[in-house]
């Protein structure tokens, strides 16, 4: 098949159309990610404003109480993180034991056949 000008024009149109569709889809994804980023930033800004208001309310009289509150919250976060890690390790161990049982059963059935 010879490449005529008609074939070359069709190929050129297809390539340009492919680029246009790709750019359009990329723009749509960019709009979605930008929207999510704005939502996250708005949420983070609200949290930042709450923290600054909390800091403004601190004085020499209530500093110790607020410091204890912050430390207990950090302790709670560390405990929750530790529990999550332990649960993950236990799940992995249980999965490995189950895989080992299945493998040994497969080996036994293969040997008996």
KOLVODO-710499 format. One record per atom (N, C-alpha, C): atom name; residue number from 0; x, y, z. Coordinates in Angstrom, 1 decimal, decimal comma, padded with zeros to 4 digits. Layout:
N
<node atom="CA" nr="NUM" px="X" py="Y" pz="Z"/>
...
***
This chain:
113
<node atom="N" nr="0" px="000,8" py="-001,2" pz="000,0"/>
<node atom="CA" nr="0" px="000,0" py="000,0" pz="000,0"/>
<node atom="C" nr="0" px="000,9" py="001,2" pz="000,0"/>
<node atom="N" nr="1" px="000,6" py="002,1" pz="-000,9"/>
<node atom="CA" nr="1" px="001,4" py="003,3" pz="-001,0"/>
<node atom="C" nr="1" px="000,8" py="004,4" pz="-000,2"/>
<node atom="N" nr="2" px="001,7" py="005,2" pz="000,5"/>
<node atom="CA" nr="2" px="001,2" py="006,4" pz="001,3"/>
<node atom="C" nr="2" px="000,9" py="007,5" pz="000,4"/>
<node atom="N" nr="3" px="-000,3" py="007,8" pz="000,2"/>
<node atom="CA" nr="3" px="-000,7" py="009,0" pz="-000,6"/>
<node atom="C" nr="3" px="-001,0" py="010,2" pz="000,3"/>
<node atom="N" nr="4" px="-001,2" py="011,3" pz="-000,3"/>
<node atom="CA" nr="4" px="-001,5" py="012,5" pz="000,6"/>
<node atom="C" nr="4" px="-002,8" py="012,3" pz="001,4"/>
<node atom="N" nr="5" px="-003,7" py="011,6" pz="000,8"/>
<node atom="CA" nr="5" px="-004,9" py="011,3" pz="001,6"/>
<node atom="C" nr="5" px="-004,7" py="010,5" pz="002,8"/>
<node atom="N" nr="6" px="-003,8" py="009,4" pz="002,7"/>
<node atom="CA" nr="6" px="-003,5" py="008,6" pz="003,8"/>
<node atom="C" nr="6" px="-002,7" py="009,4" pz="004,9"/>
<node atom="N" nr="7" px="-001,8" py="010,2" pz="004,4"/>
<node atom="CA" nr="7" px="-001,0" py="011,0" pz="005,3"/>
<node atom="C" nr="7" px="-001,9" py="012,0" pz="006,1"/>
<node atom="N" nr="8" px="-002,9" py="012,6" pz="005,4"/>
<node atom="CA" nr="8" px="-003,8" py="013,5" pz="006,1"/>
<node atom="C" nr="8" px="-004,6" py="012,8" pz="007,1"/>
<node atom="N" nr="9" px="-005,1" py="011,6" pz="006,8"/>
<node atom="CA" nr="9" px="-005,9" py="010,8" pz="007,8"/>
<node atom="C" nr="9" px="-005,0" py="010,5" pz="009,0"/>
<node atom="N" nr="10" px="-003,8" py="010,1" pz="008,8"/>
<node atom="CA" nr="10" px="-002,9" py="009,8" pz="009,9"/>
<node atom="C" nr="10" px="-002,6" py="011,0" pz="010,7"/>
<node atom="N" nr="11" px="-002,4" py="012,1" pz="010,1"/>
<node atom="CA" nr="11" px="-002,2" py="013,4" pz="010,8"/>
<node atom="C" nr="11" px="-003,4" py="013,8" pz="011,6"/>
<node atom="N" nr="12" px="-004,6" py="013,6" pz="011,1"/>
<node atom="CA" nr="12" px="-005,8" py="014,0" pz="011,8"/>
<node atom="C" nr="12" px="-006,0" py="013,0" pz="013,0"/>
<node atom="N" nr="13" px="-005,7" py="011,8" pz="012,8"/>
<node atom="CA" nr="13" px="-005,8" py="010,8" pz="014,0"/>
<node atom="C" nr="13" px="-004,8" py="011,2" pz="015,1"/>
<node atom="N" nr="14" px="-003,5" py="011,5" pz="014,7"/>
<node atom="CA" nr="14" px="-002,5" py="011,9" pz="015,7"/>
<node atom="C" nr="14" px="-003,0" py="013,1" pz="016,4"/>
<node atom="N" nr="15" px="-003,4" py="014,2" pz="015,7"/>
<node atom="CA" nr="15" px="-003,8" py="015,4" pz="016,3"/>
<node atom="C" nr="15" px="-005,0" py="015,1" pz="017,2"/>
<node atom="N" nr="16" px="-006,0" py="014,3" pz="016,8"/>
<node atom="CA" nr="16" px="-007,2" py="014,0" pz="017,6"/>
<node atom="C" nr="16" px="-006,8" py="013,3" pz="018,8"/>
<node atom="N" nr="17" px="-005,8" py="012,4" pz="018,7"/>
<node atom="CA" nr="17" px="-005,3" py="011,7" pz="019,9"/>
<node atom="C" nr="17" px="-004,7" py="012,6" pz="020,9"/>
<node atom="N" nr="18" px="-003,9" py="013,6" pz="020,5"/>
<node atom="CA" nr="18" px="-003,3" py="014,6" pz="021,4"/>
<node atom="C" nr="18" px="-004,4" py="015,4" pz="022,0"/>
<node atom="N" nr="19" px="-005,4" py="015,8" pz="021,3"/>
<node atom="CA" nr="19" px="-006,5" py="016,6" pz="021,8"/>
<node atom="C" nr="19" px="-007,3" py="015,9" pz="022,9"/>
<node atom="N" nr="20" px="-007,6" py="014,6" pz="022,6"/>
<node atom="CA" nr="20" px="-008,3" py="013,8" pz="023,6"/>
<node atom="C" nr="20" px="-007,4" py="013,6" pz="024,9"/>
<node atom="N" nr="21" px="-006,1" py="013,4" pz="024,7"/>
<node atom="CA" nr="21" px="-005,2" py="013,2" pz="025,8"/>
<node atom="C" nr="21" px="-005,1" py="014,5" pz="026,7"/>
<node atom="N" nr="22" px="-005,0" py="015,6" pz="026,0"/>
<node atom="CA" nr="22" px="-004,9" py="016,9" pz="026,7"/>
<node atom="C" nr="22" px="-006,2" py="017,1" pz="027,5"/>
<node atom="N" nr="23" px="-007,4" py="016,8" pz="026,9"/>
<node atom="CA" nr="23" px="-008,7" py="017,0" pz="027,5"/>
<node atom="C" nr="23" px="-008,8" py="016,1" pz="028,8"/>
<node atom="N" nr="24" px="-008,5" py="014,9" pz="028,6"/>
<node atom="CA" nr="24" px="-008,5" py="014,0" pz="029,8"/>
<node atom="C" nr="24" px="-007,6" py="014,4" pz="030,9"/>
<node atom="N" nr="25" px="-006,4" py="014,8" pz="030,5"/>
<node atom="CA" nr="25" px="-005,4" py="015,3" pz="031,5"/>
<node atom="C" nr="25" px="-006,0" py="016,5" pz="032,3"/>
<node atom="N" nr="26" px="-006,6" py="017,4" pz="031,5"/>
<node atom="CA" nr="26" px="-007,2" py="018,6" pz="032,1"/>
<node atom="C" nr="26" px="-008,3" py="018,2" pz="033,1"/>
<node atom="N" nr="27" px="-009,1" py="017,3" pz="032,7"/>
<node atom="CA" nr="27" px="-010,2" py="016,8" pz="033,6"/>
<node atom="C" nr="27" px="-009,7" py="016,3" pz="034,9"/>
<node atom="N" nr="28" px="-008,6" py="015,4" pz="034,8"/>
<node atom="CA" nr="28" px="-008,0" py="014,9" pz="036,0"/>
<node atom="C" nr="28" px="-007,3" py="016,0" pz="036,9"/>
<node atom="N" nr="29" px="-006,7" py="016,9" pz="036,2"/>
<node atom="CA" nr="29" px="-006,1" py="018,1" pz="036,9"/>
<node atom="C" nr="29" px="-007,2" py="018,9" pz="037,7"/>
<node atom="N" nr="30" px="-008,3" py="019,1" pz="037,1"/>
<node atom="CA" nr="30" px="-009,4" py="019,8" pz="037,8"/>
<node atom="C" nr="30" px="-009,9" py="019,0" pz="039,0"/>
<node atom="N" nr="31" px="-010,0" py="017,7" pz="038,9"/>
<node atom="CA" nr="31" px="-010,4" py="016,9" pz="040,1"/>
<node atom="C" nr="31" px="-009,4" py="017,0" pz="041,2"/>
<node atom="N" nr="32" px="-008,1" py="016,8" pz="040,9"/>
<node atom="CA" nr="32" px="-007,0" py="016,9" pz="041,9"/>
<node atom="C" nr="32" px="-006,9" py="018,3" pz="042,5"/>
<node atom="N" nr="33" px="-007,1" py="019,3" pz="041,7"/>
<node atom="CA" nr="33" px="-007,1" py="020,7" pz="042,2"/>
<node atom="C" nr="33" px="-008,3" py="020,9" pz="043,2"/>
<node atom="N" nr="34" px="-009,4" py="020,4" pz="042,9"/>
<node atom="CA" nr="34" px="-010,6" py="020,5" pz="043,7"/>
<node atom="C" nr="34" px="-010,3" py="019,8" pz="045,1"/>
<node atom="N" nr="35" px="-009,8" py="018,6" pz="045,0"/>
<node atom="CA" nr="35" px="-009,4" py="017,9" pz="046,3"/>
<node atom="C" nr="35" px="-008,4" py="018,6" pz="047,1"/>
<node atom="N" nr="36" px="-007,4" py="019,2" pz="046,4"/>
<node atom="CA" nr="36" px="-006,4" py="020,0" pz="047,1"/>
<node atom="C" nr="36" px="-007,0" py="021,2" pz="047,8"/>
<node atom="N" nr="37" px="-007,9" py="021,9" pz="047,1"/>
<node atom="CA" nr="37" px="-008,5" py="023,0" pz="047,8"/>
<node atom="C" nr="37" px="-009,3" py="022,6" pz="049,0"/>
<node atom="N" nr="38" px="-010,0" py="021,5" pz="048,9"/>
<node atom="CA" nr="38" px="-010,8" py="021,0" pz="050,1"/>
<node atom="C" nr="38" px="-009,8" py="020,7" pz="051,2"/>
<node atom="N" nr="39" px="-008,7" py="020,0" pz="050,9"/>
<node atom="CA" nr="39" px="-007,8" py="019,7" pz="052,0"/>
<node atom="C" nr="39" px="-007,2" py="020,9" pz="052,6"/>
<node atom="N" nr="40" px="-006,8" py="021,9" pz="051,7"/>
<node atom="CA" nr="40" px="-006,2" py="023,1" pz="052,3"/>
<node atom="C" nr="40" px="-007,2" py="023,9" pz="053,1"/>
<node atom="N" nr="41" px="-008,5" py="023,9" pz="052,7"/>
<node atom="CA" nr="41" px="-009,5" py="024,6" pz="053,5"/>
<node atom="C" nr="41" px="-009,6" py="023,9" pz="054,9"/>
<node atom="N" nr="42" px="-009,6" py="022,6" pz="054,9"/>
<node atom="CA" nr="42" px="-009,7" py="021,8" pz="056,2"/>
<node atom="C" nr="42" px="-008,4" py="022,1" pz="057,0"/>
<node atom="N" nr="43" px="-007,3" py="022,1" pz="056,4"/>
<node atom="CA" nr="43" px="-006,0" py="022,3" pz="057,1"/>
<node atom="C" nr="43" px="-006,0" py="023,8" pz="057,7"/>
<node atom="N" nr="44" px="-006,5" py="024,7" pz="056,9"/>
<node atom="CA" nr="44" px="-006,6" py="026,1" pz="057,4"/>
<node atom="C" nr="44" px="-007,5" py="026,2" pz="058,6"/>
<node atom="N" nr="45" px="-008,6" py="025,5" pz="058,6"/>
<node atom="CA" nr="45" px="-009,5" py="025,6" pz="059,7"/>
<node atom="C" nr="45" px="-008,8" py="025,0" pz="061,0"/>
<node atom="N" nr="46" px="-008,1" py="023,9" pz="060,8"/>
<node atom="CA" nr="46" px="-007,4" py="023,3" pz="061,9"/>
<node atom="C" nr="46" px="-006,3" py="024,3" pz="062,4"/>
<node atom="N" nr="47" px="-005,6" py="024,9" pz="061,5"/>
<node atom="CA" nr="47" px="-004,5" py="025,9" pz="061,9"/>
<node atom="C" nr="47" px="-005,1" py="027,0" pz="062,6"/>
<node atom="N" nr="48" px="-006,3" py="027,5" pz="062,2"/>
<node atom="CA" nr="48" px="-007,0" py="028,6" pz="062,9"/>
<node atom="C" nr="48" px="-007,4" py="028,2" pz="064,3"/>
<node atom="N" nr="49" px="-007,9" py="027,0" pz="064,5"/>
<node atom="CA" nr="49" px="-008,2" py="026,5" pz="065,8"/>
<node atom="C" nr="49" px="-007,0" py="026,4" pz="066,7"/>
<node atom="N" nr="50" px="-005,9" py="025,9" pz="066,1"/>
<node atom="CA" nr="50" px="-004,6" py="025,8" pz="066,9"/>
<node atom="C" nr="50" px="-004,2" py="027,2" pz="067,4"/>
<node atom="N" nr="51" px="-004,2" py="028,2" pz="066,5"/>
<node atom="CA" nr="51" px="-003,8" py="029,5" pz="066,8"/>
<node atom="C" nr="51" px="-004,7" py="030,1" pz="067,9"/>
<node atom="N" nr="52" px="-006,0" py="029,9" pz="067,8"/>
<node atom="CA" nr="52" px="-006,9" py="030,4" pz="068,8"/>
<node atom="C" nr="52" px="-006,6" py="029,7" pz="070,2"/>
<node atom="N" nr="53" px="-006,3" py="028,4" pz="070,1"/>
<node atom="CA" nr="53" px="-005,9" py="027,7" pz="071,3"/>
<node atom="C" nr="53" px="-004,6" py="028,2" pz="071,9"/>
<node atom="N" nr="54" px="-003,7" py="028,5" pz="071,1"/>
<node atom="CA" nr="54" px="-002,4" py="029,1" pz="071,6"/>
<node atom="C" nr="54" px="-002,6" py="030,5" pz="072,2"/>
<node atom="N" nr="55" px="-003,5" py="031,3" pz="071,6"/>
<node atom="CA" nr="55" px="-003,8" py="032,6" pz="072,1"/>
<node atom="C" nr="55" px="-004,4" py="032,6" pz="073,5"/>
<node atom="N" nr="56" px="-005,2" py="031,5" pz="073,8"/>
<node atom="CA" nr="56" px="-005,9" py="031,4" pz="075,1"/>
<node atom="C" nr="56" px="-004,9" py="030,9" pz="076,2"/>
<node atom="N" nr="57" px="-003,7" py="030,5" pz="075,8"/>
<node atom="CA" nr="57" px="-002,8" py="030,0" pz="076,9"/>
<node atom="C" nr="57" px="-002,2" py="031,2" pz="077,6"/>
<node atom="N" nr="58" px="-002,1" py="031,0" pz="078,9"/>
<node atom="CA" nr="58" px="-001,3" py="031,9" pz="079,8"/>
<node atom="C" nr="58" px="-000,6" py="031,2" pz="080,9"/>
<node atom="N" nr="59" px="000,0" py="031,9" pz="081,8"/>
<node atom="CA" nr="59" px="000,8" py="031,2" pz="082,8"/>
<node atom="C" nr="59" px="000,0" py="030,4" pz="083,7"/>
<node atom="N" nr="60" px="-001,3" py="030,8" pz="083,9"/>
<node atom="CA" nr="60" px="-002,2" py="030,1" pz="084,9"/>
<node atom="C" nr="60" px="-002,6" py="028,7" pz="084,3"/>
<node atom="N" nr="61" px="-002,9" py="028,7" pz="083,0"/>
<node atom="CA" nr="61" px="-003,5" py="027,4" pz="082,4"/>
<node atom="C" nr="61" px="-002,5" py="026,6" pz="081,6"/>
<node atom="N" nr="62" px="-001,2" py="027,0" pz="081,6"/>
<node atom="CA" nr="62" px="-000,2" py="026,4" pz="080,7"/>
<node atom="C" nr="62" px="000,0" py="024,9" pz="081,1"/>
<node atom="N" nr="63" px="000,1" py="024,6" pz="082,4"/>
<node atom="CA" nr="63" px="000,3" py="023,3" pz="082,8"/>
<node atom="C" nr="63" px="-000,8" py="022,3" pz="082,4"/>
<node atom="N" nr="64" px="-002,1" py="022,8" pz="082,6"/>
<node atom="CA" nr="64" px="-003,2" py="022,0" pz="082,2"/>
<node atom="C" nr="64" px="-003,2" py="021,7" pz="080,7"/>
<node atom="N" nr="65" px="-003,0" py="022,7" pz="079,9"/>
<node atom="CA" nr="65" px="-003,0" py="022,6" pz="078,5"/>
<node atom="C" nr="65" px="-001,8" py="021,7" pz="078,0"/>
<node atom="N" nr="66" px="-000,7" py="021,8" pz="078,7"/>
<node atom="CA" nr="66" px="000,5" py="021,0" pz="078,3"/>
<node atom="C" nr="66" px="000,2" py="019,5" pz="078,6"/>
<node atom="N" nr="67" px="-000,5" py="019,2" pz="079,8"/>
<node atom="CA" nr="67" px="-000,9" py="017,9" pz="080,1"/>
<node atom="C" nr="67" px="-001,9" py="017,3" pz="079,1"/>
<node atom="N" nr="68" px="-002,8" py="018,2" pz="078,7"/>
<node atom="CA" nr="68" px="-003,8" py="017,8" pz="077,7"/>
<node atom="C" nr="68" px="-003,1" py="017,4" pz="076,4"/>
<node atom="N" nr="69" px="-002,2" py="018,2" pz="075,9"/>
<node atom="CA" nr="69" px="-001,5" py="017,9" pz="074,7"/>
<node atom="C" nr="69" px="-000,7" py="016,6" pz="074,8"/>
<node atom="N" nr="70" px="000,0" py="016,4" pz="075,9"/>
<node atom="CA" nr="70" px="000,8" py="015,2" pz="076,1"/>
<node atom="C" nr="70" px="-000,1" py="014,0" pz="076,1"/>
<node atom="N" nr="71" px="-001,3" py="014,1" pz="076,7"/>
<node atom="CA" nr="71" px="-002,2" py="012,9" pz="076,7"/>
<node atom="C" nr="71" px="-002,7" py="012,6" pz="075,4"/>
<node atom="N" nr="72" px="-003,0" py="013,7" pz="074,6"/>
<node atom="CA" nr="72" px="-003,4" py="013,4" pz="073,2"/>
<node atom="C" nr="72" px="-002,3" py="012,8" pz="072,4"/>
<node atom="N" nr="73" px="-001,0" py="013,2" pz="072,5"/>
<node atom="CA" nr="73" px="000,1" py="012,6" pz="071,8"/>
<node atom="C" nr="73" px="000,2" py="011,1" pz="072,3"/>
<node atom="N" nr="74" px="000,1" py="010,9" pz="073,6"/>
<node atom="CA" nr="74" px="000,2" py="009,5" pz="074,1"/>
<node atom="C" nr="74" px="-000,9" py="008,6" pz="073,4"/>
<node atom="N" nr="75" px="-002,1" py="009,1" pz="073,3"/>
<node atom="CA" nr="75" px="-003,2" py="008,4" pz="072,7"/>
<node atom="C" nr="75" px="-002,9" py="008,1" pz="071,3"/>
<node atom="N" nr="76" px="-002,4" py="009,1" pz="070,5"/>
<node atom="CA" nr="76" px="-002,0" py="008,8" pz="069,1"/>
<node atom="C" nr="76" px="-000,9" py="007,8" pz="069,0"/>
<node atom="N" nr="77" px="000,1" py="007,8" pz="069,9"/>
<node atom="CA" nr="77" px="001,1" py="006,8" pz="069,8"/>
<node atom="C" nr="77" px="000,6" py="005,4" pz="070,1"/>
<node atom="N" nr="78" px="-000,3" py="005,3" pz="071,1"/>
<node atom="CA" nr="78" px="-000,9" py="004,0" pz="071,4"/>
<node atom="C" nr="78" px="-001,7" py="003,5" pz="070,3"/>
<node atom="N" nr="79" px="-002,5" py="004,3" pz="069,6"/>
<node atom="CA" nr="79" px="-003,3" py="003,9" pz="068,5"/>
<node atom="C" nr="79" px="-002,4" py="003,5" pz="067,3"/>
<node atom="N" nr="80" px="-001,3" py="004,2" pz="067,1"/>
<node atom="CA" nr="80" px="-000,4" py="003,8" pz="066,1"/>
<node atom="C" nr="80" px="000,2" py="002,4" pz="066,4"/>
<node atom="N" nr="81" px="000,6" py="002,2" pz="067,6"/>
<node atom="CA" nr="81" px="001,2" py="001,0" pz="068,0"/>
<node atom="C" nr="81" px="000,2" py="-000,2" pz="067,8"/>
<node atom="N" nr="82" px="-001,1" py="000,0" pz="068,2"/>
<node atom="CA" nr="82" px="-002,1" py="-001,0" pz="068,1"/>
<node atom="C" nr="82" px="-002,3" py="-001,3" pz="066,6"/>
<node atom="N" nr="83" px="-002,3" py="-000,3" pz="065,8"/>
<node atom="CA" nr="83" px="-002,4" py="-000,5" pz="064,3"/>
<node atom="C" nr="83" px="-001,3" py="-001,4" pz="063,8"/>
<node atom="N" nr="84" px="000,0" py="-001,1" pz="064,2"/>
<node atom="CA" nr="84" px="001,1" py="-001,9" pz="063,8"/>
<node atom="C" nr="84" px="001,0" py="-003,3" pz="064,3"/>
<node atom="N" nr="85" px="000,6" py="-003,5" pz="065,5"/>
<node atom="CA" nr="85" px="000,5" py="-004,9" pz="066,1"/>
<node atom="C" nr="85" px="-000,5" py="-005,6" pz="065,3"/>
<node atom="N" nr="86" px="-001,7" py="-005,0" pz="065,1"/>
<node atom="CA" nr="86" px="-002,7" py="-005,7" pz="064,3"/>
<node atom="C" nr="86" px="-002,3" py="-006,1" pz="062,9"/>
<node atom="N" nr="87" px="-001,5" py="-005,2" pz="062,3"/>
<node atom="CA" nr="87" px="-001,0" py="-005,5" pz="061,0"/>
<node atom="C" nr="87" px="000,0" py="-006,7" pz="061,0"/>
<node atom="N" nr="88" px="000,9" py="-006,7" pz="062,0"/>
<node atom="CA" nr="88" px="001,8" py="-007,8" pz="062,2"/>
<node atom="C" nr="88" px="001,1" py="-009,1" pz="062,4"/>
<node atom="N" nr="89" px="000,1" py="-009,1" pz="063,3"/>
<node atom="CA" nr="89" px="-000,7" py="-010,3" pz="063,6"/>
<node atom="C" nr="89" px="-001,4" py="-010,8" pz="062,4"/>
<node atom="N" nr="90" px="-002,0" py="-009,9" pz="061,6"/>
<node atom="CA" nr="90" px="-002,7" py="-010,3" pz="060,3"/>
<node atom="C" nr="90" px="-001,7" py="-010,9" pz="059,4"/>
<node atom="N" nr="91" px="-000,5" py="-010,4" pz="059,3"/>
<node atom="CA" nr="91" px="000,5" py="-010,9" pz="058,4"/>
<node atom="C" nr="91" px="000,9" py="-012,3" pz="058,9"/>
<node atom="N" nr="92" px="001,1" py="-012,5" pz="060,2"/>
<node atom="CA" nr="92" px="001,5" py="-013,8" pz="060,7"/>
<node atom="C" nr="92" px="000,4" py="-014,8" pz="060,5"/>
<node atom="N" nr="93" px="-000,8" py="-014,4" pz="060,7"/>
<node atom="CA" nr="93" px="-002,0" py="-015,3" pz="060,4"/>
<node atom="C" nr="93" px="-002,0" py="-015,7" pz="059,0"/>
<node atom="N" nr="94" px="-001,8" py="-014,8" pz="058,1"/>
<node atom="CA" nr="94" px="-001,8" py="-015,1" pz="056,7"/>
<node atom="C" nr="94" px="-000,7" py="-016,0" pz="056,3"/>
<node atom="N" nr="95" px="000,5" py="-015,8" pz="056,9"/>
<node atom="CA" nr="95" px="001,6" py="-016,7" pz="056,6"/>
<node atom="C" nr="95" px="001,4" py="-018,1" pz="057,1"/>
<node atom="N" nr="96" px="000,8" py="-018,2" pz="058,3"/>
<node atom="CA" nr="96" px="000,4" py="-019,6" pz="058,8"/>
<node atom="C" nr="96" px="-000,6" py="-020,3" pz="057,9"/>
<node atom="N" nr="97" px="-001,6" py="-019,5" pz="057,5"/>
<node atom="CA" nr="97" px="-002,6" py="-020,1" pz="056,6"/>
<node atom="C" nr="97" px="-001,9" py="-020,6" pz="055,3"/>
<node atom="N" nr="98" px="-001,0" py="-019,8" pz="054,7"/>
<node atom="CA" nr="98" px="-000,4" py="-020,1" pz="053,5"/>
<node atom="C" nr="98" px="000,5" py="-021,3" pz="053,7"/>
<node atom="N" nr="99" px="001,2" py="-021,4" pz="054,8"/>
<node atom="CA" nr="99" px="002,0" py="-022,6" pz="055,1"/>
<node atom="C" nr="99" px="001,1" py="-023,9" pz="055,2"/>
<node atom="N" nr="100" px="000,0" py="-023,8" pz="055,8"/>
<node atom="CA" nr="100" px="-000,9" py="-024,9" pz="055,9"/>
<node atom="C" nr="100" px="-001,4" py="-025,4" pz="054,5"/>
<node atom="N" nr="101" px="-001,8" py="-024,4" pz="053,7"/>
<node atom="CA" nr="101" px="-002,2" py="-024,7" pz="052,4"/>
<node atom="C" nr="101" px="-001,1" py="-025,3" pz="051,5"/>
<node atom="N" nr="102" px="000,1" py="-024,8" pz="051,7"/>
<node atom="CA" nr="102" px="001,2" py="-025,4" pz="051,0"/>
<node atom="C" nr="102" px="001,5" py="-026,8" pz="051,4"/>
<node atom="N" nr="103" px="001,5" py="-027,0" pz="052,7"/>
<node atom="CA" nr="103" px="001,8" py="-028,4" pz="053,2"/>
<node atom="C" nr="103" px="000,7" py="-029,4" pz="052,8"/>
<node atom="N" nr="104" px="-000,5" py="-028,9" pz="052,8"/>
<node atom="CA" nr="104" px="-001,6" py="-029,8" pz="052,3"/>
<node atom="C" nr="104" px="-001,5" py="-030,1" pz="050,8"/>
<node atom="N" nr="105" px="-001,0" py="-029,1" pz="050,0"/>
<node atom="CA" nr="105" px="-000,8" py="-029,3" pz="048,6"/>
<node atom="C" nr="105" px="000,3" py="-030,3" pz="048,4"/>
<node atom="N" nr="106" px="001,4" py="-030,2" pz="049,2"/>
<node atom="CA" nr="106" px="002,5" py="-031,1" pz="049,0"/>
<node atom="C" nr="106" px="002,1" py="-032,5" pz="049,4"/>
<node atom="N" nr="107" px="001,4" py="-032,7" pz="050,5"/>
<node atom="CA" nr="107" px="000,9" py="-034,0" pz="050,9"/>
<node atom="C" nr="107" px="000,0" py="-034,6" pz="049,9"/>
<node atom="N" nr="108" px="-000,9" py="-033,8" pz="049,3"/>
<node atom="CA" nr="108" px="-001,8" py="-034,4" pz="048,3"/>
<node atom="C" nr="108" px="-001,0" py="-034,8" pz="047,0"/>
<node atom="N" nr="109" px="000,0" py="-034,0" pz="046,7"/>
<node atom="CA" nr="109" px="000,8" py="-034,3" pz="045,5"/>
<node atom="C" nr="109" px="001,7" py="-035,5" pz="045,7"/>
<node atom="N" nr="110" px="002,2" py="-035,7" pz="046,9"/>
<node atom="CA" nr="110" px="003,0" py="-036,9" pz="047,2"/>
<node atom="C" nr="110" px="002,2" py="-038,1" pz="047,3"/>
<node atom="N" nr="111" px="000,9" py="-038,0" pz="047,8"/>
<node atom="CA" nr="111" px="000,1" py="-039,2" pz="047,9"/>
<node atom="C" nr="111" px="-000,4" py="-039,7" pz="046,6"/>
<node atom="N" nr="112" px="-000,5" py="-038,8" pz="045,6"/>
<node atom="CA" nr="112" px="-001,0" py="-039,1" pz="044,3"/>
<node atom="C" nr="112" px="000,2" py="-039,8" pz="043,5"/>
***
